[in-house]
């Protein structure tokens, strides 16, 4: 026991214990300093407004504030230029730390594609127009041909006939070819009646 006490009370043991304690204090202090710098404790940056700007302008504005731009999604709005920022998160005016990523949604450079619904020879003009508009298509002026009145016989897009299920740009104008309600024979008879009526008028 005496030898154990002597060893425990020896300067070498106490010196080692103090060195370990000092190293522990220094390590805790170093970690605290590192965390303070890493987390930017007490630092606040106001997020600038970049919605409506083009992607290049938005990236520059964010970098000038010490922030990072990250495009995470895209949408399509035909009234805005391609590459314009549609949405940002966090919002403008939010307080963040430097190095924070700002998530951006941009306006797509091309319109989305969608499958044409089964409307040719399958529904009326009003029903076809409603279905197309619900899917985001642009419905243009109607073309008429001989056949049942307001019955959709075919669909055209960009000057050609398209079939149901075919994918077309949603901002392209869709033209519906519908029946006029008169056949060729009826139109021919109608023209003859007009000519006869004109002849009678001329004789008078």
LUMLOMAR-19499 format. One record per residue (C-alpha): x, y, z. Coordinates in steps of 0.2 Angstrom, whole numbers, padded with zeros to 4 digits, always signed. Example, Ala and Ser with C-alpha at 12.3 -4.5 7.8 and 13.67 -1.06 7.14 Angstrom:
2
+0062-0022+0039
+0068-0005+0036
This chain:
204
+0000+0000+0000
+0014+0012+0004
+0022+0009-0013
+0005+0012-0021
+0003+0028-0012
+0020+0034-0016
+0017+0031-0035
+0000+0040-0034
+0008+0055-0026
+0023+0055-0037
+0026+0071-0047
+0026+0061-0063
+0008+0055-0060
+0002+0072-0056
+0011+0079-0071
+0003+0067-0082
-0014+0070-0075
-0012+0089-0077
-0006+0087-0095
-0022+0076-0099
-0033+0089-0091
-0025+0103-0100
-0026+0093-0117
-0045+0090-0114
-0048+0109-0110
-0038+0114-0126
-0048+0101-0136
-0065+0107-0130
-0059+0125-0134
-0054+0121-0151
-0070+0111-0155
-0080+0126-0149
-0070+0138-0160
-0073+0127-0175
-0091+0125-0172
-0093+0143-0170
-0085+0146-0187
-0093+0132-0196
-0111+0136-0190
-0108+0155-0192
-0115+0158-0175
-0123+0175-0173
-0121+0179-0192
-0137+0184-0202
-0139+0188-0221
-0155+0195-0228
-0160+0184-0243
-0161+0196-0259
-0176+0196-0270
-0172+0185-0286
-0190+0180-0292
-0193+0187-0309
-0174+0188-0313
-0165+0177-0326
-0155+0163-0319
-0138+0171-0322
-0144+0187-0313
-0151+0177-0299
-0135+0167-0296
-0124+0183-0297
-0135+0192-0284
-0135+0177-0272
-0116+0175-0274
-0113+0193-0270
-0122+0190-0253
-0112+0174-0249
-0126+0163-0254
-0127+0148-0266
-0141+0146-0280
-0147+0128-0283
-0161+0125-0296
-0172+0111-0289
-0187+0112-0301
-0194+0119-0316
-0211+0124-0323
-0218+0133-0338
-0227+0150-0340
-0228+0156-0358
-0229+0174-0353
-0212+0174-0345
-0195+0172-0353
-0186+0155-0352
-0174+0154-0337
-0184+0166-0327
-0185+0163-0308
-0203+0157-0304
-0200+0154-0285
-0186+0155-0272
-0185+0146-0255
-0181+0154-0242
-0191+0169-0248
-0184+0186-0250
-0181+0195-0233
-0178+0179-0224
-0162+0179-0212
-0150+0165-0216
-0131+0161-0213
-0118+0163-0226
-0116+0149-0238
-0134+0144-0237
-0142+0136-0252
-0156+0146-0260
-0168+0134-0269
-0174+0140-0286
-0189+0135-0297
-0186+0141-0315
-0196+0144-0330
-0193+0130-0342
-0185+0133-0359
-0198+0123-0368
-0217+0120-0366
-0222+0103-0358
-0229+0089-0368
-0245+0081-0365
-0255+0067-0373
-0269+0072-0384
-0286+0065-0377
-0297+0053-0387
-0309+0066-0394
-0308+0063-0413
-0325+0055-0419
-0329+0053-0400
-0337+0069-0394
-0345+0086-0398
-0336+0102-0400
-0340+0109-0383
-0335+0093-0374
-0319+0093-0384
-0315+0111-0380
-0318+0108-0362
-0307+0093-0361
-0293+0101-0370
-0293+0117-0359
-0293+0106-0343
-0277+0098-0349
-0269+0115-0353
-0270+0115-0372
-0273+0131-0382
-0289+0129-0393
-0289+0139-0409
-0302+0143-0422
-0313+0128-0428
-0312+0121-0446
-0328+0115-0453
-0331+0100-0465
-0347+0091-0471
-0355+0081-0457
-0365+0081-0442
-0366+0098-0434
-0353+0102-0421
-0346+0084-0421
-0327+0082-0420
-0320+0072-0434
-0302+0076-0432
-0289+0086-0423
-0275+0096-0430
-0259+0103-0422
-0246+0114-0431
-0254+0111-0448
-0255+0092-0447
-0268+0079-0441
-0264+0071-0424
-0270+0056-0416
-0276+0052-0399
-0262+0048-0387
-0249+0057-0397
-0239+0069-0386
-0239+0088-0392
-0233+0104-0384
-0247+0111-0373
-0244+0129-0379
-0247+0124-0398
-0264+0129-0405
-0276+0114-0407
-0288+0115-0421
-0304+0105-0421
-0311+0099-0437
-0330+0098-0434
-0346+0095-0445
-0355+0110-0452
-0372+0101-0451
-0374+0100-0470
-0368+0087-0483
-0361+0091-0500
-0378+0086-0508
-0387+0099-0496
-0374+0112-0500
-0376+0109-0519
-0395+0110-0518
-0394+0126-0508
-0382+0134-0521
-0395+0129-0535
-0409+0137-0525
-0399+0153-0523
-0395+0153-0542
-0414+0150-0546
-0419+0164-0534
-0406+0176-0542
-0412+0172-0560
-0430+0176-0555
-0425+0192-0547
-0415+0197-0563
-0431+0193-0574
-0441+0204-0563
